[in-house]
Amino acid sequence: MAASFRVLLAASALPLVASLTVATEAASESHRRVDRVAAKKSLVATVLKHTQAAPVDLMLSHQIRMLTSSHKNVGQVAVINAKVPTVDNALGTAHDPVIGQMRRSYGTTGSVKVVELEANETRQQELMQKVFSLRQGSTASFAKKFFKQNLTSPDMKRQMAHFNAMMLFIDLCSQAEYGVEICINMEGESFVHRQSKKGLIELSSDLFDEDEEVIALQAPTYCDYTQAHHRPAWAKKEHWSNSSFTKCVANATKAKPEAGLGNMLFNRQRLMAALPLSVNAEDLDLKQGFDHALLAGLVPGSAAVKGMQCGHSFVIRPPGEEAQCKGAKKMTLKSQALTAGKSKDSEANQRAALDTLSGEYGSFNQRVVQGIEVLADRMERGMLPGTTGNVGDRCLEMCPSEDRIKGGMAW
């Protein structure tokens, strides 16, 4: 699948647009269950941080292939370009050529829109008032001061960029085209796996229909996914089968606020009805960030955010500091990709050659690009280790092993 995607990329030089036309056509309409309601159409957006190691188009195309069994379920795709002035390389980052290609292609042959951060202070203030409402005091006055903060550290400037980017995500969701009912905020370097026709778009469509209270769903972790495949002690052995996990459940106790808004699926109509979210002034603290503020407005005293317990799909991130992986050499996504890129994989070498031809990855480490494609391919094919000792941060992150990766696993 990944190889054919790269062939089409070289022919068209439109990376993500190509992925939307290729994404898992195998799940044809004739094979759909006639008693199943069609999945809701979705808007998929990702915030591009120019510090990420993986090319944004490779990650987003992988995510879209795994989010749904049919590209028809993806109505719009957007990349929010969170490049931070005076912090990210002023002469250009490795991602700039990829973004340039996407920007040029939008409106011609595809639906991939590049959205730049809002620089106009008046517009920033309008967006804040659209999303938040202070319980005490004037939101308009607060917004004016908020965006005029004197930010001296790179970290705080990145926090402000993310705050602006997430406001744009909410705005994109509000203005989505007719028929879009789910807005998905995909984290730039998260990997996704799904079983055949059961992607997160299909699963969340059912859950939103079944639960009128929930506004946002957090994607299942790898542990949620694997636990659903094990026969519980109370289940009668003679009645247990591989089809027993087909039921997907939304569970408020499974929600993980610490995971933030990355990889979260929002019911568009319900989110818009909840805006502006009522928060305290201290919730809008840049040090805590946008994710904290939005969850502070959504969660208290409600079942607005729930976790998904599903045996069909999961999302997992590369390891961060919070992963606290035990007994394994710490690996960043870059080192994980470099290890995977060294594998003797003829298809990977073929894809690397096509990447060189397409040109937009000229500023990337080519072995990293090749390794990202290998990792995505292994995730899609289910080349996954067990959970014991191989995941961290409450099963949200990978704990990669060089030996396992060399042996053919994704991490």
Secondary structure, 3 states (H helix, E strand, C coil): CHHHHHHHHHHHCCHHHHHHHHCCCCCCHHHCCCCCCCCCEEEEEEEECCCCCCCHHHHHHHHHHHHCCCHHHEEEEEEEECCCCCCCCCCCCCCHHHHHHHHHHECCCECEEEEECCCCHHHHHHHHHHHEEECCCCHHHHHHHHCCCCCCCHHHHHHHHHHHHHHHHHHHHHCCCCCEEEEEEECCCCEEEEECCECHHHHHHHHHHHCCCCCEEECCCHHHHHHCCCCCCCCCHHHCCHHHHCCCEEEHHHCCHHHCCCCEEEEHHHHHHHCCEEECHHHCCCCCHHHHHHHHHHCCCCCCEEEEECCCEEEEECCCHHHCCCCCCCCCHHHHHHHHHCCCCHHHHHHHHHHHHHCCCCCCCHHHHHHHHHHHHHHHHCCCCCCCCCEECCCCEECCCHHHHHCCCCC
